[in-house]
Amino acid sequence: MTTFATKDDVLTLLVHLGYLTYNSQTQSVMIPNKEVSQEYINAISMMDWHEVIRSVENSRKLLEDLWNQDAEAVAKGIE
C-alpha cells in the first residue's frame, strides 16, 4: 500500500478500501455514497489548484505536440 507503479494501482487500492466502487460492465469507477463523496469534496477544496492547472496545461501542450508530430517537444514533455 505504499508503492504504486501506475495510476491504476491507486484506483485499485481505493476500490479495495471501499472509497470507490468498480462497475465491470462499464469498466468505470464511482464514489459509492454521500459520506465518501463529501470527503472527496473536502479534500479537493483544500487542494492547491495551481498544481492541478499546471498538470492540465502540460497535458494539453503534450497532446498538441503529438498532433503536430513534434518529436523533440513530445520527448521533452514526457521527460
C-alpha positions in Angstrom: 0.0 0.0 0.0 3.0 2.3 -0.2 4.4 1.6 -3.6 2.4 2.4 -6.7 3.7 1.9 -10.3 0.7 3.4 -12.1 -2.4 5.4 -11.6 -4.4 2.2 -11.9 -2.6 0.9 -8.8 -4.0 3.8 -6.9 -7.5 3.3 -8.2 -7.3 -0.4 -7.4 -6.3 0.4 -3.8 -9.2 2.9 -3.4 -11.6 0.2 -4.7 -10.3 -2.4 -2.3 -10.5 0.0 0.6 -14.1 0.9 -0.3 -13.6 4.5 -1.2 -14.6 3.8 -4.8 -16.7 1.1 -6.5 -16.0 -0.6 -9.8 -18.5 -1.5 -12.5 -17.0 -4.3 -14.6 -19.7 -3.9 -17.3 -18.9 -0.2 -18.0 -15.3 -0.5 -16.7 -15.7 2.6 -14.6 -15.3 3.7 -11.0 -17.6 5.8 -9.0 -17.9 7.2 -5.5 -20.1 4.8 -3.6 -22.1 7.0 -1.2 -22.7 10.6 0.1 -20.3 10.3 3.1 -17.4 9.3 0.9 -18.4 11.9 -1.7 -18.4 14.6 0.9 -14.8 13.6 2.0 -13.7 13.9 -1.7 -15.2 17.3 -1.8 -13.5 18.3 1.4 -10.1 17.0 0.1 -10.5 18.8 -3.3 -11.5 22.1 -1.7 -8.2 22.1 0.3 -6.0 21.3 -2.8 -3.5 23.6 -4.3 -5.2 24.2 -7.6 -2.1 25.8 -9.2 -0.6 22.3 -9.4 -3.7 20.9 -11.0 -3.9 23.7 -13.5 -0.2 23.2 -14.4 -0.7 19.5 -14.9 -3.7 20.1 -17.2 -1.8 22.7 -19.2 1.2 20.3 -19.5 -1.1 17.6 -20.8 -2.7 19.9 -23.3 0.7 21.0 -24.6 1.9 17.4 -24.9 -1.3 16.5 -26.8 -0.8 19.4 -29.2 2.8 18.4 -29.7 1.7 14.9 -30.5 -0.8 16.2 -33.0 1.8 18.4 -34.6 4.3 15.4 -34.7 6.9 17.5 -32.9 9.1 14.7 -31.7 11.5 16.9 -29.7 8.7 18.6 -27.8 7.0 15.3 -27.1 10.2 13.8 -25.7 10.7 16.9 -23.6 7.1 16.8 -22.3 7.4 13.1 -21.4 10.7 13.7 -19.7 
